Amino acid sequence: MYTKPAPGQAETPNWRLLTPLLLGSALNPINSSVIATTLVAVGRAFGVGTAATASLVAALYLASAVGQPAMGKLAEVFGPRRVFLGGLVIVGLGGLLGTVAANLPMLIAARVLLGIGTSAGYPTAMVIIRSWSEGRPTARTGGALGALAVAGQVTAAVGLPLGGLLIALGGWRVTYAMNMPLAVIGLILTLLWVPRDQRTCRTGWSSTIRDLDPGGLILFAGSIASLLYVLSDLEHPNWPVVGVCILLLICFLIWELRIGKPFIDIRLIARNRALSRTYLRVVMTFLLSYTILFGLTQWLVESRGLSAGQTGLVMLPMSVIAIVISLPFARRNMIRSALVLTAVAGIVGAASLMAFTTETPLWVLVAVAALFGIMSGLGMIGNQAALYRQAPAENVGVAAGLMRTFMYLGAILSSGLISVSFGENATDEGLHAIAVVMIVLAAVLLVLTVTGLLRQRRRSRKAS
């Protein structure tokens, strides 16, 4: 499954191999964004308020934050193609349950299934691409990795208008029903075009269960669930839950350090400082991106006085630029430049927010949104490519899934920052307070990036 190269040219994955992988990877971001348009309609259908419908968002976030590294682990044990196919089956079941849901609990269960099923797409795709490149000295995967990143960005961007269109055509249930044909198409394409897993599970069930580390998975799930709850309301911290979160994190670390085959290799992450810095960059980058995506949008509506449609048009360049700028950097494997420009764009963009008022011209708002598109697009491309290089081949599934978990943590942290800064209303003063925090974070991100690159360069010189 690759493009046969001419002598001396690099080998690249064939479009037939990439097509099902891109489809599977896109299911999570599209389900994450499309739900925003359904919450009001679901609340009316079941006679519940916004607090109850918010649980639908939390259900997918939590299932995805835990499910991404878990599916990566399953891919390493059972084989990525098997897990990829299993995830698509779960997506189909989640779509079916959501379509026929008679009450909110059934709908929440459907969201959990969708979160778990769609979580298989990205980490298994990374493992499949990594497996394809092994044994091919001239293999080049930059374009494939860039396509994975762009698939997520495109589907996340079109999720909101797609959700509105589907609701207009057939109601909110259609946003769940769409997962069934997509899952079937994904299953067919995967069976036809993705090579069978070479690895087979010949060990006994007891050995397989030990390899999966269910104790570590349970502690990780509890830690992430409590952490997401704490981060979702930093303005009013629930101290008992904070205590439980700290206790679970400590227990998780102790468990993983003592077990032979851990779910997440804490020692590996601690030793692999480059990988640790990548995870830290991911949290900071997506904290900045989601703060702009949600915070600036709220300010444009409440303070600048734009309509929802006008706000969407102002923010559209952020998504467009993120998509357009990603592929050239990915194809040329320009990891260092992408990471540095991510931080620089964050600093310049955040500084620009300090000048925003209710009188700021629309063209300035659009230009700054486009600037943050550079940060968002290159941040994803650069960190994904860095992780692909830094993670050991046998752990790339969990490593890729864990990167998505850190992205979700960045998103939750952004909601806390926005809530604390804005309070009841999205004022100019609140936006400027957010800008100050973002400038500091982007500056730290730049220092972290540059120092990491300098260390890498010194090591390369010593090795040579």
DRENGULO-37073 format. One record per residue (C-alpha): y, z negated, x; residue in three letters; residue number from 0. Coordinates in steps of 0.2 Angstrom, whole numbers, plus 5000, padded with zeros to 4 digits. Layout:
DRENGULO-37073
   c2   c3   c1 code pos
    Y    Z    X  ALA NUM
...
This chain:
DRENGULO-37073
   c2   c3   c1 code pos
 5000 5000 5000  MET   0
 5013 5006 5012  TYR   1
 5024 5021 5016  THR   2
 5015 5031 5029  LYS   3
 5027 5032 5044  PRO   4
 5029 5046 5056  ALA   5
 5024 5042 5074  PRO   6
 5035 5029 5081  GLY   7
 5043 5024 5065  GLN   8
 5042 5008 5056  ALA   9
 5030 5004 5042  GLU  10
 5037 4998 5025  THR  11
 5029 4992 5009  PRO  12
 5026 5006 4996  ASN  13
 5036 5005 4980  TRP  14
 5019 5003 4970  ARG  15
 5016 4987 4979  LEU  16
 5034 4981 4977  LEU  17
 5036 4985 4958  THR  18
 5024 4972 4951  PRO  19
 5031 4959 4964  LEU  20
 5049 4962 4959  LEU  21
 5044 4961 4940  LEU  22
 5035 4944 4943  GLY  23
 5049 4937 4953  SER  24
 5063 4942 4940  ALA  25
 5054 4933 4926  LEU  26
 5061 4916 4931  ASN  27
 5079 4920 4933  PRO  28
 5080 4930 4918  ILE  29
 5072 4916 4907  ASN  30
 5084 4904 4916  SER  31
 5099 4914 4911  SER  32
 5095 4921 4894  VAL  33
 5092 4904 4886  ILE  34
 5111 4901 4887  ALA  35
 5114 4913 4872  THR  36
 5100 4905 4861  THR  37
 5105 4887 4861  LEU  38
 5117 4887 4846  VAL  39
 5105 4898 4836  ALA  40
 5090 4887 4840  VAL  41
 5100 4871 4835  GLY  42
 5104 4879 4818  ARG  43
 5086 4884 4815  ALA  44
 5079 4867 4818  PHE  45
 5094 4857 4813  GLY  46
 5097 4848 4829  VAL  47
 5112 4845 4840  GLY  48
 5117 4851 4858  THR  49
 5109 4836 4866  ALA  50
 5092 4841 4859  ALA  51
 5094 4859 4863  THR  52
 5099 4855 4881  ALA  53
 5081 4849 4884  SER  54
 5076 4867 4883  LEU  55
 5086 4870 4899  VAL  56
 5080 4855 4907  ALA  57
 5062 4859 4903  ALA  58
 5063 4875 4912  LEU  59
 5073 4868 4927  TYR  60
 5060 4854 4930  LEU  61
 5045 4865 4927  ALA  62
 5052 4878 4940  SER  63
 5058 4865 4953  ALA  64
 5041 4858 4953  VAL  65
 5031 4874 4950  GLY  66
 5038 4885 4963  GLN  67
 5031 4875 4978  PRO  68
 5015 4871 4968  ALA  69
 5012 4889 4965  MET  70
 5015 4893 4983  GLY  71
 5002 4880 4987  LYS  72
 4989 4887 4975  LEU  73
 4992 4904 4983  ALA  74
 4988 4897 5000  GLU  75
 4972 4890 4993  VAL  76
 4966 4903 4980  PHE  77
 4975 4918 4986  GLY  78
 4992 4925 4981  PRO  79
 4986 4939 4969  ARG  80
 4975 4928 4959  ARG  81
 4989 4915 4957  VAL  82
 5001 4929 4953  PHE  83
 4990 4936 4939  LEU  84
 4987 4918 4933  GLY  85
 5006 4915 4932  GLY  86
 5008 4931 4921  LEU  87
 4995 4925 4909  VAL  88
 5004 4908 4907  ILE  89
 5020 4918 4905  VAL  90
 5012 4928 4890  GLY  91
 5006 4912 4882  LEU  92
 5023 4904 4884  GLY  93
 5031 4919 4876  GLY  94
 5018 4918 4862  LEU  95
 5021 4900 4859  LEU  96
 5040 4901 4859  GLY  97
 5039 4916 4846  THR  98
 5029 4906 4833  VAL  99
 5036 4889 4837  ALA 100
 5038 4879 4821  ALA 101
 5048 4865 4828  ASN 102
 5058 4860 4844  LEU 103
 5044 4851 4853  PRO 104
 5033 4867 4852  MET 105
 5048 4876 4859  LEU 106
 5050 4864 4873  ILE 107
 5032 4866 4877  ALA 108
 5034 4885 4877  ALA 109
 5049 4883 4890  ARG 110
 5038 4872 4901  VAL 111
 5024 4885 4901  LEU 112
 5037 4899 4905  LEU 113
 5044 4888 4919  GLY 114
 5026 4886 4926  ILE 115
 5021 4904 4924  GLY 116
 5037 4912 4930  THR 117
 5036 4900 4946  SER 118
 5021 4910 4952  ALA 119
 5031 4926 4955  GLY 120
 5042 4922 4970  TYR 121
 5032 4912 4981  PRO 122
 5016 4923 4979  THR 123
 5027 4938 4982  ALA 124
 5032 4931 4998  MET 125
 5014 4927 5003  VAL 126
 5009 4945 4998  ILE 127
 5022 4953 5008  ILE 128
 5018 4942 5023  ARG 129
 5000 4946 5022  SER 130
 5004 4965 5021  TRP 131
 5014 4964 5037  SER 132
 5000 4955 5047  GLU 133
 4991 4967 5058  GLY 134
 5005 4980 5057  ARG 135
 5015 4979 5073  PRO 136
 5028 4991 5067  THR 137
 5030 4983 5050  ALA 138
 5047 4980 5043  ARG 139
 5050 4969 5028  THR 140
 5068 4967 5027  GLY 141
 5070 4980 5013  GLY 142
 5056 4972 5003  ALA 143
 5064 4954 5005  LEU 144
 5081 4961 5000  GLY 145
 5073 4969 4985  ALA 146
 5066 4952 4980  LEU 147
 5083 4944 4982  ALA 148
 5092 4957 4972  VAL 149
 5079 4957 4958  ALA 150
 5083 4939 4955  GLY 151
 5102 4942 4956  GLN 152
 5102 4957 4944  VAL 153
 5091 4948 4931  THR 154
 5101 4932 4932  ALA 155
 5117 4943 4930  ALA 156
 5110 4953 4915  VAL 157
 5102 4938 4906  GLY 158
 5117 4933 4896  LEU 159
 5122 4950 4889  PRO 160
 5103 4954 4887  LEU 161
 5101 4937 4877  GLY 162
 5116 4941 4866  GLY 163
 5109 4959 4862  LEU 164
 5091 4953 4858  LEU 165
 5098 4939 4846  ILE 166
 5108 4952 4838  ALA 167
 5093 4964 4836  LEU 168
 5080 4951 4831  GLY 169
 5085 4933 4832  GLY 170
 5082 4920 4846  TRP 171
 5063 4922 4844  ARG 172
 5064 4939 4852  VAL 173
 5070 4931 4869  THR 174
 5053 4922 4869  TYR 175
 5043 4937 4863  ALA 176
 5050 4949 4877  MET 177
 5039 4939 4889  ASN 178
 5023 4945 4881  MET 179
 5025 4964 4885  PRO 180
 5033 4960 4902  LEU 181
 5018 4949 4906  ALA 182
 5005 4963 4900  VAL 183
 5015 4976 4911  ILE 184
 5015 4965 4926  GLY 185
 4996 4961 4924  LEU 186
 4992 4980 4923  ILE 187
 5003 4985 4938  LEU 188
 4996 4970 4948  THR 189
 4978 4975 4945  LEU 190
 4981 4993 4949  LEU 191
 4993 4992 4964  TRP 192
 4992 4975 4973  VAL 193
 4977 4973 4985  PRO 194
 4964 4960 4981  ARG 195
 4965 4944 4990  ASP 196
 4954 4944 5006  GLN 197
 4952 4925 5006  ARG 198
 4939 4918 4995  THR 199
 4936 4900 4989  CYS 200
 4919 4896 4996  ARG 201
 4921 4877 4998  THR 202
 4916 4865 4985  GLY 203
 4927 4859 4972  TRP 204
 4930 4842 4980  SER 205
 4936 4850 4996  SER 206
 4947 4862 4986  THR 207
 4955 4848 4976  ILE 208
 4958 4839 4993  ARG 209
 4967 4855 4999  ASP 210
 4978 4855 4984  LEU 211
 4983 4837 4987  ASP 212
 4985 4832 4968  PRO 213
 4992 4815 4973  GLY 214
 5006 4823 4983  GLY 215
 5010 4835 4969  LEU 216
 5011 4821 4956  ILE 217
 5023 4810 4967  LEU 218
 5033 4826 4971  PHE 219
 5034 4830 4952  ALA 220
 5040 4812 4948  GLY 221
 5052 4812 4962  SER 222
 5060 4829 4957  ILE 223
 5061 4824 4939  ALA 224
 5070 4807 4942  SER 225
 5081 4816 4955  LEU 226
 5086 4829 4943  LEU 227
 5090 4816 4930  TYR 228
 5101 4806 4942  VAL 229
 5110 4821 4948  LEU 230
 5114 4828 4931  SER 231
 5126 4814 4927  ASP 232
 5134 4808 4943  LEU 233
 5149 4801 4933  GLU 234
 5138 4788 4924  HIS 235
 5123 4784 4936  PRO 236
 5108 4776 4928  ASN 237
 5104 4763 4942  TRP 238
 5087 4759 4936  PRO 239
 5082 4777 4937  VAL 240
 5091 4779 4954  VAL 241
 5079 4764 4960  GLY 242
 5064 4773 4952  VAL 243
 5069 4789 4961  CYS 244
 5071 4781 4978  ILE 245
 5054 4772 4976  LEU 246
 5045 4788 4971  LEU 247
 5053 4798 4986  LEU 248
 5047 4784 4998  ILE 249
 5030 4784 4991  CYS 250
 5029 4803 4992  PHE 251
 5034 4803 5010  LEU 252
 5022 4790 5015  ILE 253
 5008 4799 5005  TRP 254
 5011 4815 5013  GLU 255
 5013 4808 5031  LEU 256
 4996 4800 5029  ARG 257
 4985 4813 5021  ILE 258
 4976 4826 5031  GLY 259
 4981 4842 5021  LYS 260
 4998 4838 5012  PRO 261
 5005 4847 4998  PHE 262
 5021 4848 5008  ILE 263
 5020 4846 5026  ASP 264
 5034 4833 5030  ILE 265
 5029 4833 5049  ARG 266
 5031 4852 5050  LEU 267
 5048 4852 5042  ILE 268
 5054 4837 5053  ALA 269
 5048 4847 5068  ARG 270
 5054 4864 5063  ASN 271
 5072 4860 5064  ARG 272
 5077 4878 5060  ALA 273
 5068 4877 5044  LEU 274
 5076 4860 5039  SER 275
 5093 4868 5042  ARG 276
 5088 4882 5031  THR 277
 5084 4871 5017  TYR 278
 5100 4861 5020  LEU 279
 5110 4878 5020  ARG 280
 5101 4883 5004  VAL 281
 5107 4867 4995  VAL 282
 5125 4869 5000  MET 283
 5126 4887 4997  THR 284
 5120 4886 4979  PHE 285
 5130 4870 4976  LEU 286
 5145 4881 4980  LEU 287
 5139 4896 4970  SER 288
 5135 4887 4955  TYR 289
 5151 4877 4955  THR 290
 5160 4893 4955  ILE 291
 5149 4901 4942  LEU 292
 5150 4886 4930  PHE 293
 5166 4878 4935  GLY 294
 5178 4893 4937  LEU 295
 5171 4900 4920  THR 296
 5175 4884 4911  GLN 297
 5193 4883 4918  TRP 298
 5196 4902 4914  LEU 299
 5192 4898 4896  VAL 300
 5199 4880 4893  GLU 301
 5215 4881 4905  SER 302
 5218 4900 4908  ARG 303
 5215 4904 4890  GLY 304
 5204 4919 4892  LEU 305
 5191 4923 4879  SER 306
 5172 4923 4882  ALA 307
 5172 4942 4884  GLY 308
 5187 4942 4896  GLN 309
 5179 4928 4906  THR 310
 5163 4938 4908  GLY 311
 5173 4953 4914  LEU 312
 5182 4942 4927  VAL 313
 5166 4935 4934  MET 314
 5157 4951 4933  LEU 315
 5162 4957 4951  PRO 316
 5154 4941 4958  MET 317
 5137 4947 4952  SER 318
 5141 4966 4957  VAL 319
 5147 4962 4974  ILE 320
 5132 4950 4977  ALA 321
 5120 4964 4973  ILE 322
 5129 4978 4982  VAL 323
 5131 4969 4998  ILE 324
 5114 4962 4999  SER 325
 5103 4977 5003  LEU 326
 5112 4984 5018  PRO 327
 5111 4967 5027  PHE 328
 5093 4965 5022  ALA 329
 5088 4982 5028  ARG 330
 5096 4980 5044  ARG 331
 5089 4962 5046  ASN 332
 5107 4955 5049  MET 333
 5102 4937 5047  ILE 334
 5115 4929 5058  ARG 335
 5130 4940 5051  SER 336
 5125 4936 5033  ALA 337
 5124 4917 5036  LEU 338
 5141 4916 5045  VAL 339
 5149 4927 5032  LEU 340
 5142 4916 5018  THR 341
 5151 4901 5025  ALA 342
 5167 4910 5029  VAL 343
 5168 4918 5012  ALA 344
 5165 4900 5005  GLY 345
 5180 4893 5015  ILE 346
 5192 4908 5010  VAL 347
 5187 4908 4992  GLY 348
 5188 4889 4990  ALA 349
 5205 4889 4999  ALA 350
 5211 4903 4987  SER 351
 5207 4892 4972  LEU 352
 5220 4879 4978  MET 353
 5233 4892 4972  ALA 354
 5226 4895 4955  PHE 355
 5237 4890 4940  THR 356
 5238 4896 4922  THR 357
 5250 4909 4928  GLU 358
 5239 4917 4941  THR 359
 5237 4936 4938  PRO 360
 5220 4942 4932  LEU 361
 5218 4954 4947  TRP 362
 5219 4939 4959  VAL 363
 5206 4930 4948  LEU 364
 5195 4945 4949  VAL 365
 5197 4947 4968  ALA 366
 5192 4929 4972  VAL 367
 5177 4930 4960  ALA 368
 5172 4946 4971  ALA 369
 5174 4935 4987  LEU 370
 5162 4922 4980  PHE 371
 5150 4937 4977  GLY 372
 5149 4940 4995  ILE 373
 5145 4921 4998  MET 374
 5131 4922 4984  SER 375
 5123 4938 4989  GLY 376
 5123 4935 5008  LEU 377
 5118 4917 5006  GLY 378
 5102 4922 4997  MET 379
 5098 4936 5009  ILE 380
 5101 4927 5025  GLY 381
 5092 4911 5020  ASN 382
 5077 4920 5013  GLN 383
 5075 4931 5029  ALA 384
 5077 4915 5040  ALA 385
 5064 4906 5030  LEU 386
 5052 4921 5031  TYR 387
 5054 4920 5050  ARG 388
 5053 4901 5052  GLN 389
 5039 4896 5041  ALA 390
 5021 4897 5048  PRO 391
 5011 4911 5040  ALA 392
 4999 4899 5032  GLU 393
 5013 4889 5024  ASN 394
 5025 4903 5018  VAL 395
 5020 4901 5000  GLY 396
 5025 4882 4999  VAL 397
 5040 4885 5010  ALA 398
 5047 4899 4999  ALA 399
 5043 4889 4983  GLY 400
 5052 4874 4991  LEU 401
 5067 4884 4995  MET 402
 5069 4888 4976  ARG 403
 5067 4869 4972  THR 404
 5082 4866 4984  PHE 405
 5092 4880 4975  MET 406
 5089 4870 4958  TYR 407
 5095 4854 4967  LEU 408
 5111 4864 4972  GLY 409
 5113 4869 4954  ALA 410
 5111 4852 4947  ILE 411
 5123 4845 4960  LEU 412
 5136 4857 4955  SER 413
 5135 4851 4937  SER 414
 5139 4834 4943  GLY 415
 5153 4839 4954  LEU 416
 5161 4849 4939  ILE 417
 5159 4834 4927  SER 418
 5167 4822 4939  VAL 419
 5181 4833 4943  SER 420
 5185 4840 4926  PHE 421
 5182 4825 4915  GLY 422
 5186 4830 4897  GLU 423
 5196 4846 4901  ASN 424
 5196 4859 4914  ALA 425
 5213 4857 4920  THR 426
 5222 4865 4936  ASP 427
 5221 4848 4944  GLU 428
 5203 4847 4941  GLY 429
 5200 4864 4948  LEU 430
 5210 4860 4964  HIS 431
 5200 4844 4966  ALA 432
 5184 4855 4966  ILE 433
 5192 4867 4978  ALA 434
 5195 4853 4991  VAL 435
 5177 4847 4990  VAL 436
 5171 4865 4991  MET 437
 5182 4868 5007  ILE 438
 5174 4853 5015  VAL 439
 5157 4859 5010  LEU 440
 5159 4877 5016  ALA 441
 5167 4870 5033  ALA 442
 5151 4859 5035  VAL 443
 5140 4874 5031  LEU 444
 5149 4885 5044  LEU 445
 5147 4872 5057  VAL 446
 5129 4870 5053  LEU 447
 5126 4888 5053  THR 448
 5135 4891 5070  VAL 449
 5127 4877 5079  THR 450
 5110 4882 5073  GLY 451
 5113 4900 5079  LEU 452
 5119 4894 5096  LEU 453
 5103 4883 5098  ARG 454
 5092 4898 5093  GLN 455
 5101 4909 5106  ARG 456
 5099 4896 5120  ARG 457
 5080 4894 5116  ARG 458
 5078 4913 5117  SER 459
 5087 4914 5134  ARG 460
 5075 4900 5140  LYS 461
 5060 4909 5134  ALA 462
 5065 4925 5142  SER 463
